[in-house]
Amino acid sequence: MFTAHVRVTLRPSILDPQGKAVQHALHELGMGSVESVRTGTFVEVRVDEPTPEAAEAVVRQACDRLLANPVTEDYEILALVPAEETAA
Amino acid sequence: MFTAHVRVTLRPSILDPQGKAVQHALHELGMGSVESVRTGTFVEVRVDEPTPEAAEAVVRQACDRLLANPVTEDYEILALVPAEETAA
């Protein structure tokens, strides 16, 4: 059993209105040093596969087919660890 | 200038209906080895501060005051690096 942490974010070339809104709100709260904010999705996937390679293949397939929009988003597997080690 | 990557997720004790829906969809797509899915928010924050400590303080303040709901969510700073090094 493995746990993967995946980041799915808009391509840098694509405007992120939600990020702009968050940045504006942080400035309103006095955090003027915040230059930019970009938001996305964080996904934790637990996969019952025998090897890390097999687990990664399933996670990539999940991203390609469902989790990430291939036209507007990029994804990155931030971590892939044996399931027992994750606290999240 | 520093870039922080932040994960904001529901507390493990809290039901994640969105995660359940994603898991169900992945099973429908033939990825039966997916045991569980938990979703959250990924935030990239660029902060114009002179030191990593100052940048981290701003990011923690942003999480405490806006990005993470203190009642239902946990947050974690996954990375804090000089801004030039990030690709995202």
Backbone of each chain as nested JSON, in Angstrom:
{
  "chains": [
    {"id": "A", "residues": [
      {"number": 1, "name": "MET", "atoms": {"N": [0.853, -1.2, 0.0], "CA": [0.0, 0.0, 0.0], "C": [0.882, 1.24, 0.0]}},
      {"number": 2, "name": "PHE", "atoms": {"N": [0.596, 2.127, -0.923], "CA": [1.388, 3.348, -1.032], "C": [0.466, 4.572, -0.979]}},
      {"number": 3, "name": "THR", "atoms": {"N": [1.016, 5.691, -0.521], "CA": [0.284, 6.95, -0.517], "C": [1.019, 7.95, -1.389]}},
      {"number": 4, "name": "ALA", "atoms": {"N": [0.27, 8.553, -2.308], "CA": [0.856, 9.573, -3.183], "C": [0.247, 10.928, -2.848]}},
      {"number": 5, "name": "HIS", "atoms": {"N": [1.091, 11.952, -2.874], "CA": [0.613, 13.339, -2.759], "C": [0.786, 13.987, -4.116]}},
      {"number": 6, "name": "VAL", "atoms": {"N": [-0.286, 14.529, -4.658], "CA": [-0.285, 15.077, -6.009], "C": [-0.73, 16.542, -5.974]}},
      {"number": 7, "name": "ARG", "atoms": {"N": [-0.021, 17.363, -6.73], "CA": [-0.385, 18.764, -6.902], "C": [-0.95, 18.924, -8.307]}},
      {"number": 8, "name": "VAL", "atoms": {"N": [-2.112, 19.547, -8.425], "CA": [-2.701, 19.847, -9.731], "C": [-2.93, 21.347, -9.782]}},
      {"number": 9, "name": "THR", "atoms": {"N": [-2.232, 22.038, -10.681], "CA": [-2.354, 23.499, -10.749], "C": [-2.55, 23.96, -12.187]}},
      {"number": 10, "name": "LEU", "atoms": {"N": [-3.108, 25.15, -12.318], "CA": [-3.263, 25.73, -13.644], "C": [-1.877, 25.965, -14.242]}},
      {"number": 11, "name": "ARG", "atoms": {"N": [-1.804, 25.856, -15.566], "CA": [-0.537, 26.172, -16.252], "C": [-0.17, 27.615, -15.914]}},
      {"number": 12, "name": "PRO", "atoms": {"N": [1.156, 27.889, -15.783], "CA": [1.562, 29.256, -15.449], "C": [1.017, 30.311, -16.427]}},
      {"number": 13, "name": "SER", "atoms": {"N": [0.782, 29.915, -17.671], "CA": [0.335, 30.89, -18.681], "C": [-1.144, 31.238, -18.508]}},
      {"number": 14, "name": "ILE", "atoms": {"N": [-1.852, 30.498, -17.654], "CA": [-3.29, 30.7, -17.518], "C": [-3.588, 31.553, -16.279]}},
      {"number": 15, "name": "LEU", "atoms": {"N": [-4.434, 32.58, -16.47], "CA": [-4.79, 33.476, -15.374], "C": [-5.493, 32.704, -14.264]}},
      {"number": 16, "name": "ASP", "atoms": {"N": [-5.175, 33.046, -13.01], "CA": [-5.768, 32.361, -11.856], "C": [-6.574, 33.382, -11.041]}},
      {"number": 17, "name": "PRO", "atoms": {"N": [-7.847, 33.623, -11.414], "CA": [-8.643, 34.62, -10.706], "C": [-8.791, 34.33, -9.214]}},
      {"number": 18, "name": "GLN", "atoms": {"N": [-8.859, 33.043, -8.87], "CA": [-8.982, 32.702, -7.443], "C": [-7.714, 33.133, -6.689]}},
      {"number": 19, "name": "GLY", "atoms": {"N": [-6.573, 32.883, -7.319], "CA": [-5.312, 33.296, -6.702], "C": [-5.253, 34.804, -6.523]}},
      {"number": 20, "name": "LYS", "atoms": {"N": [-5.717, 35.529, -7.53], "CA": [-5.735, 37.008, -7.452], "C": [-6.624, 37.45, -6.275]}},
      {"number": 21, "name": "ALA", "atoms": {"N": [-7.765, 36.798, -6.137], "CA": [-8.702, 37.178, -5.058], "C": [-8.06, 36.916, -3.698]}},
      {"number": 22, "name": "VAL", "atoms": {"N": [-7.375, 35.788, -3.567], "CA": [-6.713, 35.457, -2.297], "C": [-5.614, 36.483, -2.011]}},
      {"number": 23, "name": "GLN", "atoms": {"N": [-4.842, 36.815, -3.055], "CA": [-3.762, 37.783, -2.869], "C": [-4.343, 39.122, -2.381]}},
      {"number": 24, "name": "HIS", "atoms": {"N": [-5.412, 39.548, -3.016], "CA": [-6.055, 40.827, -2.648], "C": [-6.512, 40.774, -1.182]}},
      {"number": 25, "name": "ALA", "atoms": {"N": [-7.104, 39.654, -0.79], "CA": [-7.597, 39.514, 0.59], "C": [-6.425, 39.551, 1.579]}},
      {"number": 26, "name": "LEU", "atoms": {"N": [-5.309, 38.916, 1.221], "CA": [-4.145, 38.922, 2.119], "C": [-3.592, 40.338, 2.263]}},
      {"number": 27, "name": "HIS", "atoms": {"N": [-3.609, 41.092, 1.17], "CA": [-3.169, 42.49, 1.274], "C": [-4.102, 43.263, 2.207]}},
      {"number": 28, "name": "GLU", "atoms": {"N": [-5.388, 43.024, 2.091], "CA": [-6.368, 43.683, 2.958], "C": [-6.106, 43.33, 4.428]}},
      {"number": 29, "name": "LEU", "atoms": {"N": [-5.579, 42.123, 4.649], "CA": [-5.3, 41.698, 6.031], "C": [-3.929, 42.185, 6.511]}},
      {"number": 30, "name": "GLY", "atoms": {"N": [-3.287, 43.001, 5.66], "CA": [-2.021, 43.594, 6.092], "C": [-0.782, 42.854, 5.625]}},
      {"number": 31, "name": "MET", "atoms": {"N": [-0.954, 41.81, 4.815], "CA": [0.222, 41.053, 4.365], "C": [0.642, 41.551, 2.974]}},
      {"number": 32, "name": "GLY", "atoms": {"N": [1.166, 42.76, 2.973], "CA": [1.517, 43.419, 1.718], "C": [2.683, 42.789, 0.985]}},
      {"number": 33, "name": "SER", "atoms": {"N": [3.476, 41.99, 1.681], "CA": [4.664, 41.413, 1.018], "C": [4.301, 40.201, 0.16]}},
      {"number": 34, "name": "VAL", "atoms": {"N": [3.03, 39.816, 0.164], "CA": [2.606, 38.695, -0.685], "C": [2.545, 39.177, -2.134]}},
      {"number": 35, "name": "GLU", "atoms": {"N": [3.446, 38.703, -2.965], "CA": [3.547, 39.172, -4.345], "C": [2.52, 38.507, -5.26]}},
      {"number": 36, "name": "SER", "atoms": {"N": [2.344, 37.204, -5.068], "CA": [1.356, 36.502, -5.913], "C": [0.896, 35.232, -5.208]}},
      {"number": 37, "name": "VAL", "atoms": {"N": [-0.29, 34.778, -5.591], "CA": [-0.855, 33.541, -5.052], "C": [-1.437, 32.762, -6.22]}},
      {"number": 38, "name": "ARG", "atoms": {"N": [-1.105, 31.487, -6.299], "CA": [-1.737, 30.62, -7.296], "C": [-2.297, 29.418, -6.535]}},
      {"number": 39, "name": "THR", "atoms": {"N": [-3.531, 29.092, -6.863], "CA": [-4.175, 27.999, -6.132], "C": [-4.354, 26.791, -7.042]}},
      {"number": 40, "name": "GLY", "atoms": {"N": [-4.52, 25.651, -6.419], "CA": [-4.739, 24.42, -7.187], "C": [-5.338, 23.387, -6.267]}},
      {"number": 41, "name": "THR", "atoms": {"N": [-5.22, 22.142, -6.674], "CA": [-5.782, 21.039, -5.895], "C": [-4.664, 20.164, -5.378]}},
      {"number": 42, "name": "PHE", "atoms": {"N": [-4.835, 19.746, -4.122], "CA": [-3.907, 18.779, -3.528], "C": [-4.685, 17.487, -3.352]}},
      {"number": 43, "name": "VAL", "atoms": {"N": [-4.141, 16.399, -3.83], "CA": [-4.847, 15.12, -3.74], "C": [-3.941, 14.096, -3.077]}},
      {"number": 44, "name": "GLU", "atoms": {"N": [-4.49, 13.42, -2.081], "CA": [-3.763, 12.3, -1.473], "C": [-4.46, 11.023, -1.917]}},
      {"number": 45, "name": "VAL", "atoms": {"N": [-3.712, 10.136, -2.56], "CA": [-4.284, 8.897, -3.099], "C": [-3.578, 7.716, -2.451]}},
      {"number": 46, "name": "ARG", "atoms": {"N": [-4.337, 6.811, -1.842], "CA": [-3.769, 5.574, -1.302], "C": [-4.058, 4.47, -2.311]}},
      {"number": 47, "name": "VAL", "atoms": {"N": [-2.996, 3.761, -2.692], "CA": [-3.1, 2.773, -3.762], "C": [-2.568, 1.433, -3.265]}},
      {"number": 48, "name": "ASP", "atoms": {"N": [-3.372, 0.403, -3.459], "CA": [-2.972, -0.935, -3.008], "C": [-2.258, -1.644, -4.145]}},
      {"number": 49, "name": "GLU", "atoms": {"N": [-0.973, -1.35, -4.296], "CA": [-0.151, -1.979, -5.332], "C": [1.099, -2.543, -4.66]}},
      {"number": 50, "name": "PRO", "atoms": {"N": [1.72, -3.568, -5.252], "CA": [2.861, -4.228, -4.61], "C": [4.162, -3.435, -4.677]}},
      {"number": 51, "name": "THR", "atoms": {"N": [4.327, -2.605, -5.717], "CA": [5.6, -1.884, -5.853], "C": [5.354, -0.391, -6.064]}},
      {"number": 52, "name": "PRO", "atoms": {"N": [6.366, 0.435, -5.734], "CA": [6.187, 1.878, -5.967], "C": [5.934, 2.195, -7.442]}},
      {"number": 53, "name": "GLU", "atoms": {"N": [6.587, 1.434, -8.319], "CA": [6.422, 1.695, -9.757], "C": [4.964, 1.45, -10.176]}},
      {"number": 54, "name": "ALA", "atoms": {"N": [4.398, 0.359, -9.671], "CA": [3.002, 0.043, -10.019], "C": [2.066, 1.104, -9.43]}},
      {"number": 55, "name": "ALA", "atoms": {"N": [2.369, 1.526, -8.213], "CA": [1.537, 2.556, -7.565], "C": [1.627, 3.853, -8.351]}},
      {"number": 56, "name": "GLU", "atoms": {"N": [2.848, 4.236, -8.76], "CA": [3.008, 5.488, -9.508], "C": [2.255, 5.426, -10.838]}},
      {"number": 57, "name": "ALA", "atoms": {"N": [2.28, 4.26, -11.453], "CA": [1.582, 4.114, -12.746], "C": [0.077, 4.365, -12.563]}},
      {"number": 58, "name": "VAL", "atoms": {"N": [-0.478, 3.829, -11.476], "CA": [-1.917, 4.027, -11.221], "C": [-2.201, 5.508, -10.962]}},
      {"number": 59, "name": "VAL", "atoms": {"N": [-1.326, 6.143, -10.18], "CA": [-1.537, 7.558, -9.847], "C": [-1.45, 8.422, -11.104]}},
      {"number": 60, "name": "ARG", "atoms": {"N": [-0.477, 8.121, -11.96], "CA": [-0.347, 8.891, -13.226], "C": [-1.585, 8.677, -14.091]}},
      {"number": 61, "name": "GLN", "atoms": {"N": [-2.071, 7.452, -14.131], "CA": [-3.274, 7.17, -14.914], "C": [-4.469, 7.946, -14.345]}},
      {"number": 62, "name": "ALA", "atoms": {"N": [-4.567, 7.983, -13.012], "CA": [-5.665, 8.737, -12.377], "C": [-5.576, 10.214, -12.751]}},
      {"number": 63, "name": "CYS", "atoms": {"N": [-4.353, 10.748, -12.753], "CA": [-4.171, 12.169, -13.101], "C": [-4.51, 12.403, -14.573]}},
      {"number": 64, "name": "ASP", "atoms": {"N": [-4.005, 11.542, -15.432], "CA": [-4.216, 11.731, -16.87], "C": [-5.692, 11.614, -17.251]}},
      {"number": 65, "name": "ARG", "atoms": {"N": [-6.404, 10.712, -16.56], "CA": [-7.766, 10.432, -16.994], "C": [-8.832, 11.209, -16.209]}},
      {"number": 66, "name": "LEU", "atoms": {"N": [-8.455, 11.705, -14.991], "CA": [-9.522, 12.337, -14.207], "C": [-9.086, 13.595, -13.445]}},
      {"number": 67, "name": "LEU", "atoms": {"N": [-7.97, 13.48, -12.712], "CA": [-7.653, 14.53, -11.741], "C": [-7.18, 15.832, -12.384]}},
      {"number": 68, "name": "ALA", "atoms": {"N": [-6.484, 15.744, -13.516], "CA": [-5.921, 16.955, -14.121], "C": [-6.496, 17.17, -15.513]}},
      {"number": 69, "name": "ASN", "atoms": {"N": [-6.919, 18.403, -15.772], "CA": [-7.405, 18.755, -17.109], "C": [-6.194, 18.938, -18.015]}},
      {"number": 70, "name": "PRO", "atoms": {"N": [-6.04, 18.064, -19.02], "CA": [-4.818, 18.118, -19.829], "C": [-4.654, 19.433, -20.605]}},
      {"number": 71, "name": "VAL", "atoms": {"N": [-5.734, 20.169, -20.794], "CA": [-5.654, 21.401, -21.596], "C": [-5.145, 22.573, -20.75]}},
      {"number": 72, "name": "THR", "atoms": {"N": [-5.589, 22.632, -19.504], "CA": [-5.296, 23.842, -18.714], "C": [-4.441, 23.594, -17.478]}},
      {"number": 73, "name": "GLU", "atoms": {"N": [-4.241, 22.301, -17.125], "CA": [-3.561, 22.049, -15.853], "C": [-2.314, 21.189, -16.016]}},
      {"number": 74, "name": "ASP", "atoms": {"N": [-1.409, 21.36, -15.063], "CA": [-0.242, 20.491, -14.908], "C": [-0.424, 19.718, -13.606]}},
      {"number": 75, "name": "TYR", "atoms": {"N": [0.189, 18.531, -13.52], "CA": [0.179, 17.835, -12.228], "C": [1.597, 17.37, -11.909]}},
      {"number": 76, "name": "GLU", "atoms": {"N": [1.825, 17.175, -10.628], "CA": [3.143, 16.709, -10.186], "C": [2.926, 15.785, -8.991]}},
      {"number": 77, "name": "ILE", "atoms": {"N": [3.583, 14.632, -9.003], "CA": [3.539, 13.737, -7.842], "C": [4.595, 14.242, -6.851]}},
      {"number": 78, "name": "LEU", "atoms": {"N": [4.126, 14.838, -5.779], "CA": [5.052, 15.455, -4.82], "C": [5.736, 14.414, -3.952]}},
      {"number": 79, "name": "ALA", "atoms": {"N": [5.029, 13.323, -3.68], "CA": [5.611, 12.27, -2.832], "C": [4.883, 10.959, -3.093]}},
      {"number": 80, "name": "LEU", "atoms": {"N": [5.627, 9.863, -2.933], "CA": [5.04, 8.524, -3.05], "C": [5.741, 7.672, -1.998]}},
      {"number": 81, "name": "VAL", "atoms": {"N": [5.021, 7.373, -0.939], "CA": [5.668, 6.679, 0.188], "C": [4.822, 5.482, 0.617]}},
      {"number": 82, "name": "PRO", "atoms": {"N": [5.432, 4.497, 1.281], "CA": [4.623, 3.416, 1.865], "C": [3.556, 4.014, 2.766]}},
      {"number": 83, "name": "ALA", "atoms": {"N": [2.368, 3.476, 2.712], "CA": [1.201, 4.126, 3.34], "C": [1.389, 4.379, 4.823]}},
      {"number": 84, "name": "GLU", "atoms": {"N": [2.044, 3.538, 5.557], "CA": [2.104, 3.705, 7.008], "C": [2.78, 5.014, 7.372]}},
      {"number": 85, "name": "GLU", "atoms": {"N": [3.708, 5.54, 6.52], "CA": [4.539, 6.69, 6.92], "C": [3.797, 8.01, 6.817]}},
      {"number": 86, "name": "THR", "atoms": {"N": [2.578, 8.034, 6.253], "CA": [2.003, 9.376, 6.046], "C": [1.131, 9.771, 7.231]}},
      {"number": 87, "name": "ALA", "atoms": {"N": [1.198, 11.049, 7.594], "CA": [0.396, 11.569, 8.721], "C": [-0.892, 12.178, 8.202]}},
      {"number": 88, "name": "ALA", "atoms": {"N": [-0.909, 12.631, 6.962], "CA": [-2.044, 13.446, 6.447], "C": [-3.355, 12.678, 6.494]}}
    ]},
    {"id": "B", "residues": [
      {"number": 1, "name": "MET", "atoms": {"N": [12.967, 37.338, -2.304], "CA": [11.672, 36.778, -2.732], "C": [11.68, 35.256, -2.538]}},
      {"number": 2, "name": "PHE", "atoms": {"N": [10.664, 34.75, -1.923], "CA": [10.568, 33.307, -1.66], "C": [9.238, 32.777, -2.175]}},
      {"number": 3, "name": "THR", "atoms": {"N": [9.234, 31.504, -2.519], "CA": [8.004, 30.836, -2.939], "C": [7.712, 29.709, -1.962]}},
      {"number": 4, "name": "ALA", "atoms": {"N": [6.488, 29.687, -1.452], "CA": [6.069, 28.613, -0.536], "C": [5.005, 27.775, -1.211]}},
      {"number": 5, "name": "HIS", "atoms": {"N": [5.091, 26.471, -1.012], "CA": [4.034, 25.554, -1.44], "C": [3.326, 25.076, -0.188]}},
      {"number": 6, "name": "VAL", "atoms": {"N": [2.023, 25.244, -0.143], "CA": [1.239, 24.928, 1.055], "C": [0.141, 23.93, 0.705]}},
      {"number": 7, "name": "ARG", "atoms": {"N": [-0.034, 22.939, 1.572], "CA": [-1.117, 21.972, 1.427], "C": [-2.145, 22.306, 2.515]}},
      {"number": 8, "name": "VAL", "atoms": {"N": [-3.407, 22.417, 2.124], "CA": [-4.499, 22.625, 3.092], "C": [-5.489, 21.49, 2.89]}},
      {"number": 9, "name": "THR", "atoms": {"N": [-5.638, 20.645, 3.917], "CA": [-6.539, 19.491, 3.776], "C": [-7.454, 19.376, 4.988]}},
      {"number": 10, "name": "LEU", "atoms": {"N": [-8.566, 18.692, 4.751], "CA": [-9.477, 18.427, 5.866], "C": [-8.762, 17.562, 6.897]}},
      {"number": 11, "name": "ARG", "atoms": {"N": [-9.118, 17.755, 8.165], "CA": [-8.572, 16.888, 9.221], "C": [-8.942, 15.44, 8.896]}},
      {"number": 12, "name": "PRO", "atoms": {"N": [-8.036, 14.491, 9.208], "CA": [-8.33, 13.089, 8.909], "C": [-9.662, 12.611, 9.488]}},
      {"number": 13, "name": "SER", "atoms": {"N": [-10.08, 13.196, 10.592], "CA": [-11.317, 12.733, 11.255], "C": [-12.571, 13.204, 10.525]}},
      {"number": 14, "name": "ILE", "atoms": {"N": [-12.4, 14.104, 9.57], "CA": [-13.557, 14.693, 8.901], "C": [-13.81, 14.002, 7.555]}},
      {"number": 15, "name": "LEU", "atoms": {"N": [-15.048, 13.629, 7.312], "CA": [-15.424, 12.941, 6.074], "C": [-15.144, 13.839, 4.871]}},
      {"number": 16, "name": "ASP", "atoms": {"N": [-14.637, 13.241, 3.803], "CA": [-14.301, 14.006, 2.592], "C": [-15.163, 13.494, 1.435]}},
      {"number": 17, "name": "PRO", "atoms": {"N": [-16.387, 14.013, 1.289], "CA": [-17.28, 13.511, 0.227], "C": [-16.681, 13.665, -1.174]}},
      {"number": 18, "name": "GLN", "atoms": {"N": [-15.928, 14.764, -1.371], "CA": [-15.323, 14.951, -2.698], "C": [-14.323, 13.837, -2.978]}},
      {"number": 19, "name": "GLY", "atoms": {"N": [-13.53, 13.495, -1.971], "CA": [-12.574, 12.408, -2.122], "C": [-13.261, 11.09, -2.43]}},
      {"number": 20, "name": "LYS", "atoms": {"N": [-14.376, 10.848, -1.742], "CA": [-15.156, 9.613, -1.974], "C": [-15.646, 9.573, -3.429]}},
      {"number": 21, "name": "ALA", "atoms": {"N": [-16.123, 10.72, -3.917], "CA": [-16.639, 10.781, -5.296], "C": [-15.521, 10.512, -6.29]}},
      {"number": 22, "name": "VAL", "atoms": {"N": [-14.347, 11.084, -6.041], "CA": [-13.213, 10.868, -6.941], "C": [-12.813, 9.389, -6.92]}},
      {"number": 23, "name": "GLN", "atoms": {"N": [-12.782, 8.806, -5.709], "CA": [-12.405, 7.4, -5.597], "C": [-13.382, 6.526, -6.395]}},
      {"number": 24, "name": "HIS", "atoms": {"N": [-14.66, 6.817, -6.238], "CA": [-15.685, 6.047, -6.966], "C": [-15.475, 6.175, -8.472]}},
      {"number": 25, "name": "ALA", "atoms": {"N": [-15.193, 7.382, -8.928], "CA": [-14.999, 7.605, -10.371], "C": [-13.77, 6.844, -10.867]}},
      {"number": 26, "name": "LEU", "atoms": {"N": [-12.711, 6.828, -10.06], "CA": [-11.499, 6.113, -10.474], "C": [-11.77, 4.605, -10.573]}},
      {"number": 27, "name": "HIS", "atoms": {"N": [-12.59, 4.103, -9.635], "CA": [-12.965, 2.679, -9.726], "C": [-13.738, 2.427, -11.011]}},
      {"number": 28, "name": "GLU", "atoms": {"N": [-14.65, 3.33, -11.334], "CA": [-15.434, 3.213, -12.575], "C": [-14.51, 3.199, -13.794]}},
      {"number": 29, "name": "LEU", "atoms": {"N": [-13.383, 3.891, -13.682], "CA": [-12.446, 3.954, -14.815], "C": [-11.491, 2.76, -14.815]}},
      {"number": 30, "name": "GLY", "atoms": {"N": [-11.737, 1.837, -13.887], "CA": [-10.941, 0.612, -13.88], "C": [-9.763, 0.633, -12.921]}},
      {"number": 31, "name": "MET", "atoms": {"N": [-9.614, 1.67, -12.128], "CA": [-8.477, 1.732, -11.192], "C": [-8.93, 1.248, -9.822]}},
      {"number": 32, "name": "GLY", "atoms": {"N": [-9.179, -0.049, -9.759], "CA": [-9.725, -0.648, -8.544], "C": [-8.768, -0.668, -7.368]}},
      {"number": 33, "name": "SER", "atoms": {"N": [-7.469, -0.494, -7.647], "CA": [-6.489, -0.574, -6.541], "C": [-6.431, 0.725, -5.748]}},
      {"number": 34, "name": "VAL", "atoms": {"N": [-7.191, 1.735, -6.164], "CA": [-7.225, 2.992, -5.403], "C": [-8.049, 2.779, -4.132]}},
      {"number": 35, "name": "GLU", "atoms": {"N": [-7.411, 2.793, -3.005], "CA": [-8.084, 2.487, -1.732], "C": [-8.838, 3.695, -1.19]}},
      {"number": 36, "name": "SER", "atoms": {"N": [-8.215, 4.868, -1.279], "CA": [-8.901, 6.079, -0.783], "C": [-8.311, 7.312, -1.46]}},
      {"number": 37, "name": "VAL", "atoms": {"N": [-9.123, 8.361, -1.485], "CA": [-8.699, 9.64, -2.053], "C": [-9.147, 10.74, -1.093]}},
      {"number": 38, "name": "ARG", "atoms": {"N": [-8.239, 11.631, -0.758], "CA": [-8.607, 12.813, 0.012], "C": [-8.125, 14.038, -0.759]}},
      {"number": 39, "name": "THR", "atoms": {"N": [-9.025, 14.997, -0.868], "CA": [-8.68, 16.178, -1.665], "C": [-8.49, 17.389, -0.746]}},
      {"number": 40, "name": "GLY", "atoms": {"N": [-7.789, 18.365, -1.265], "CA": [-7.58, 19.595, -0.507], "C": [-7.137, 20.674, -1.46]}},
      {"number": 41, "name": "THR", "atoms": {"N": [-6.541, 21.712, -0.891], "CA": [-6.103, 22.844, -1.701], "C": [-4.589, 22.924, -1.681]}},
      {"number": 42, "name": "PHE", "atoms": {"N": [-4.049, 23.235, -2.857], "CA": [-2.612, 23.473, -2.969], "C": [-2.445, 24.963, -3.27]}},
      {"number": 43, "name": "VAL", "atoms": {"N": [-1.618, 25.631, -2.504], "CA": [-1.445, 27.075, -2.701], "C": [0.039, 27.384, -2.872]}},
      {"number": 44, "name": "GLU", "atoms": {"N": [0.342, 28.142, -3.909], "CA": [1.711, 28.62, -4.094], "C": [1.708, 30.117, -3.791]}},
      {"number": 45, "name": "VAL", "atoms": {"N": [2.509, 30.529, -2.834], "CA": [2.543, 31.928, -2.397], "C": [3.959, 32.473, -2.619]}},
      {"number": 46, "name": "ARG", "atoms": {"N": [4.071, 33.583, -3.357], "CA": [5.369, 34.249, -3.518], "C": [5.372, 35.448, -2.566]}},
      {"number": 47, "name": "VAL", "atoms": {"N": [6.404, 35.497, -1.75], "CA": [6.468, 36.511, -0.688], "C": [7.77, 37.301, -0.828]}},
      {"number": 48, "name": "ASP", "atoms": {"N": [7.639, 38.609, -0.809], "CA": [8.832, 39.458, -0.944], "C": [9.343, 39.801, 0.451]}},
      {"number": 49, "name": "GLU", "atoms": {"N": [10.114, 38.88, 1.031], "CA": [10.701, 39.077, 2.363], "C": [12.206, 38.814, 2.25]}},
      {"number": 50, "name": "PRO", "atoms": {"N": [13.015, 39.415, 3.119], "CA": [14.481, 39.29, 3.016], "C": [15.022, 37.934, 3.463]}},
      {"number": 51, "name": "THR", "atoms": {"N": [14.31, 37.259, 4.386], "CA": [14.853, 35.99, 4.902], "C": [13.791, 34.895, 4.844]}},
      {"number": 52, "name": "PRO", "atoms": {"N": [14.233, 33.616, 4.814], "CA": [13.258, 32.531, 4.819], "C": [12.362, 32.555, 6.055]}},
      {"number": 53, "name": "GLU", "atoms": {"N": [12.938, 32.941, 7.191], "CA": [12.155, 32.98, 8.427], "C": [11.023, 34.005, 8.315]}},
      {"number": 54, "name": "ALA", "atoms": {"N": [11.353, 35.163, 7.766], "CA": [10.324, 36.221, 7.612], "C": [9.26, 35.757, 6.614]}},
      {"number": 55, "name": "ALA", "atoms": {"N": [9.707, 35.109, 5.552], "CA": [8.763, 34.626, 4.536], "C": [7.846, 33.567, 5.15]}},
      {"number": 56, "name": "GLU", "atoms": {"N": [8.429, 32.642, 5.922], "CA": [7.614, 31.593, 6.55], "C": [6.598, 32.199, 7.514]}},
      {"number": 57, "name": "ALA", "atoms": {"N": [7.013, 33.226, 8.225], "CA": [6.086, 33.868, 9.172], "C": [4.873, 34.447, 8.435]}},
      {"number": 58, "name": "VAL", "atoms": {"N": [5.123, 35.056, 7.282], "CA": [4.01, 35.637, 6.502], "C": [3.096, 34.515, 5.998]}},
      {"number": 59, "name": "VAL", "atoms": {"N": [3.709, 33.438, 5.522], "CA": [2.912, 32.325, 4.98], "C": [2.063, 31.695, 6.083]}},
      {"number": 60, "name": "ARG", "atoms": {"N": [2.668, 31.517, 7.269], "CA": [1.886, 30.944, 8.4], "C": [0.743, 31.884, 8.778]}},
      {"number": 61, "name": "GLN", "atoms": {"N": [1.019, 33.17, 8.77], "CA": [-0.038, 34.133, 9.085], "C": [-1.151, 34.055, 8.038]}},
      {"number": 62, "name": "ALA", "atoms": {"N": [-0.778, 33.927, 6.775], "CA": [-1.789, 33.814, 5.706], "C": [-2.641, 32.562, 5.91]}},
      {"number": 63, "name": "CYS", "atoms": {"N": [-1.993, 31.464, 6.305], "CA": [-2.739, 30.213, 6.534], "C": [-3.653, 30.352, 7.744]}},
      {"number": 64, "name": "ASP", "atoms": {"N": [-3.126, 30.897, 8.827], "CA": [-3.906, 31.015, 10.061], "C": [-5.102, 31.95, 9.895]}},
      {"number": 65, "name": "ARG", "atoms": {"N": [-4.922, 33.005, 9.081], "CA": [-5.967, 34.02, 9.023], "C": [-6.914, 33.86, 7.83]}},
      {"number": 66, "name": "LEU", "atoms": {"N": [-6.452, 33.083, 6.776], "CA": [-7.327, 33.048, 5.59], "C": [-7.375, 31.68, 4.914]}},
      {"number": 67, "name": "LEU", "atoms": {"N": [-6.194, 31.109, 4.648], "CA": [-6.16, 29.951, 3.741], "C": [-6.72, 28.677, 4.366]}},
      {"number": 68, "name": "ALA", "atoms": {"N": [-6.548, 28.501, 5.676], "CA": [-6.991, 27.25, 6.304], "C": [-8.056, 27.529, 7.362]}},
      {"number": 69, "name": "ASN", "atoms": {"N": [-9.139, 26.742, 7.308], "CA": [-10.184, 26.864, 8.332], "C": [-9.684, 26.16, 9.591]}},
      {"number": 70, "name": "PRO", "atoms": {"N": [-9.465, 26.913, 10.665], "CA": [-8.853, 26.303, 11.859], "C": [-9.711, 25.21, 12.492]}},
      {"number": 71, "name": "VAL", "atoms": {"N": [-11.001, 25.183, 12.192], "CA": [-11.887, 24.2, 12.826], "C": [-11.816, 22.859, 12.095]}},
      {"number": 72, "name": "THR", "atoms": {"N": [-11.734, 22.909, 10.782], "CA": [-11.864, 21.652, 10.024], "C": [-10.626, 21.272, 9.227]}},
      {"number": 73, "name": "GLU", "atoms": {"N": [-9.662, 22.208, 9.115], "CA": [-8.547, 21.92, 8.217], "C": [-7.194, 21.999, 8.906]}},
      {"number": 74, "name": "ASP", "atoms": {"N": [-6.246, 21.244, 8.334], "CA": [-4.836, 21.334, 8.704], "C": [-4.094, 21.94, 7.522]}},
      {"number": 75, "name": "TYR", "atoms": {"N": [-2.971, 22.612, 7.795], "CA": [-2.133, 23.054, 6.673], "C": [-0.691, 22.647, 6.939]}},
      {"number": 76, "name": "GLU", "atoms": {"N": [0.057, 22.548, 5.861], "CA": [1.469, 22.19, 5.993], "C": [2.239, 22.957, 4.915]}},
      {"number": 77, "name": "ILE", "atoms": {"N": [3.348, 23.559, 5.278], "CA": [4.211, 24.213, 4.288], "C": [5.11, 23.125, 3.701]}},
      {"number": 78, "name": "LEU", "atoms": {"N": [4.834, 22.743, 2.478], "CA": [5.555, 21.633, 1.853], "C": [6.95, 22.046, 1.404]}},
      {"number": 79, "name": "ALA", "atoms": {"N": [7.089, 23.304, 1.011], "CA": [8.395, 23.781, 0.543], "C": [8.445, 25.295, 0.675]}},
      {"number": 80, "name": "LEU", "atoms": {"N": [9.654, 25.816, 0.918], "CA": [9.876, 27.266, 0.968], "C": [11.248, 27.487, 0.336]}},
      {"number": 81, "name": "VAL", "atoms": {"N": [11.254, 27.999, -0.88], "CA": [12.524, 28.113, -1.61], "C": [12.676, 29.519, -2.193]}},
      {"number": 82, "name": "PRO", "atoms": {"N": [13.906, 29.935, -2.475], "CA": [14.07, 31.207, -3.179], "C": [13.262, 31.193, -4.463]}},
      {"number": 83, "name": "ALA", "atoms": {"N": [12.617, 32.283, -4.786], "CA": [11.62, 32.297, -5.854], "C": [12.147, 31.823, -7.181]}},
      {"number": 84, "name": "GLU", "atoms": {"N": [13.385, 32.09, -7.524], "CA": [13.847, 31.773, -8.877], "C": [13.792, 30.285, -9.129]}},
      {"number": 85, "name": "GLU", "atoms": {"N": [13.913, 29.419, -8.079], "CA": [14.088, 27.97, -8.292], "C": [12.805, 27.261, -8.63]}},
      {"number": 86, "name": "THR", "atoms": {"N": [11.634, 27.946, -8.53], "CA": [10.405, 27.15, -8.686], "C": [9.964, 27.154, -10.146]}},
      {"number": 87, "name": "ALA", "atoms": {"N": [9.457, 26.018, -10.59], "CA": [8.996, 25.888, -11.984], "C": [7.5, 26.155, -12.053]}},
      {"number": 88, "name": "ALA", "atoms": {"N": [6.789, 25.904, -10.979], "CA": [5.304, 25.922, -11.024], "C": [4.774, 27.295, -11.388]}}
    ]}
  ]
}
